[in-house]
Amino acid sequence: MTSSVQRKRVRKSPEDRRAEIVGAAAEVALTEGLECITLRRIADQLDVRPGLISHYFPAVEDLVAEAFGSAATAELEALLPADPRDGSPLRHLARFFARTTGPSYDDVSRLWLNARHLSRYRPVLRDRVLDQEADWRGRLGDVIAAGVEQGEFRTDDPVLTAVHILVVIDGLAVHANTGLRKDPYAATRLAAATAERELGLTDGTLTSPGLADPTDPTDPADAPETPAPEQP
């Protein structure tokens, strides 16, 4: 005697379903590019009908903007968490620079390049890019202001200093598409050197061993994992 058990389908809440759609679109944005986000592409990704995607996002431009915003916000929280476990702005900033260099940061750099290019033609995305840029300036400016208050940094205008630093980081990120990773050390640490000069720090402070360790256990768990040593 055989029996069949009907699989019970779990109906997701509108909030959960929308978050799932945005998450899938953000993944496509990071790995394939914002241009690859279509209602059908995301429906295939989630194994649902395109009509379900269009129910939440009638215009694909809104989904593209949401996908970029989700990915960029996740990046910001990983690189500059609003409430780091280690309260030292100096350590917080050093880990930020350690995490914004190297191949692990290239996907996000490509996403920003992609978004800024497309925003010229897509007003909804342009507004989201501007919002994210403001969030970055605000978050980095807050870290700098806290460092000034605690006597770790010296600057008369934390927000302007944040802008100077971010401009250099964005300039270096242009190389993400070409894969140029053989630049002189002085070039790769240009953003950190700019911050040291702007904040009255000794040269090399923000990239010193230990202080700039991106795997510091005092920081959130989303930091890059340290590879296990090879067994003899």
RACORCOR-V595252 format. One record per backbone hydrogen bond with DSSP energy under -1.0 kcal/mol. NH is the residue of the N-H (numbers start at 1). CO is the residue of the C=O. Records with the same first field share a line. If there is no record, write none. Layout:
NH: CO  CO
This chain:
17: 13
18: 14
19: 15
20: 16
21: 17
22: 18
23: 19
24: 20
25: 21
26: 22
27: 23
28: 24
29: 25
30: 26
31: 27
32: 28
33: 28
36: 33
37: 34
42: 38
43: 39
44: 40
45: 41
46: 42
48: 43
52: 49
54: 50
55: 51
56: 52
57: 53
62: 59
63: 59
64: 60
65: 61
66: 62
67: 63
68: 64
69: 65
70: 66
71: 67
72: 68
73: 69
74: 70
75: 71
76: 72
77: 73
78: 74
79: 75
80: 76
92: 88
93: 89
94: 90
95: 91
96: 92
97: 93
98: 94
99: 95
105: 102
106: 103
109: 105
110: 106
111: 107
112: 108
113: 109
114: 110
115: 111
116: 112
117: 113
118: 114
119: 115
120: 117
121: 118
122: 118
126: 122
127: 123
128: 124
129: 125
130: 126
131: 127
132: 128
133: 129
134: 130
135: 131
136: 132
137: 133
138: 134
139: 135
140: 136
141: 137
142: 138
143: 139
144: 140
145: 141
146: 142
147: 143
148: 144
149: 145
150: 146
151: 148
152: 147
153: 147
154: 199
161: 157
162: 158
163: 159
164: 160
165: 161
166: 162
167: 163
168: 164
169: 165
170: 166
171: 167
172: 168
173: 169
175: 172
176: 173
179: 175
180: 175
187: 184
188: 184
189: 185
190: 187
193: 189
194: 190
195: 191
196: 192
197: 193
198: 194
199: 195
201: 196
205: 202
208: 205
211: 209
212: 208
213: 210
216: 213
219: 216
223: 220
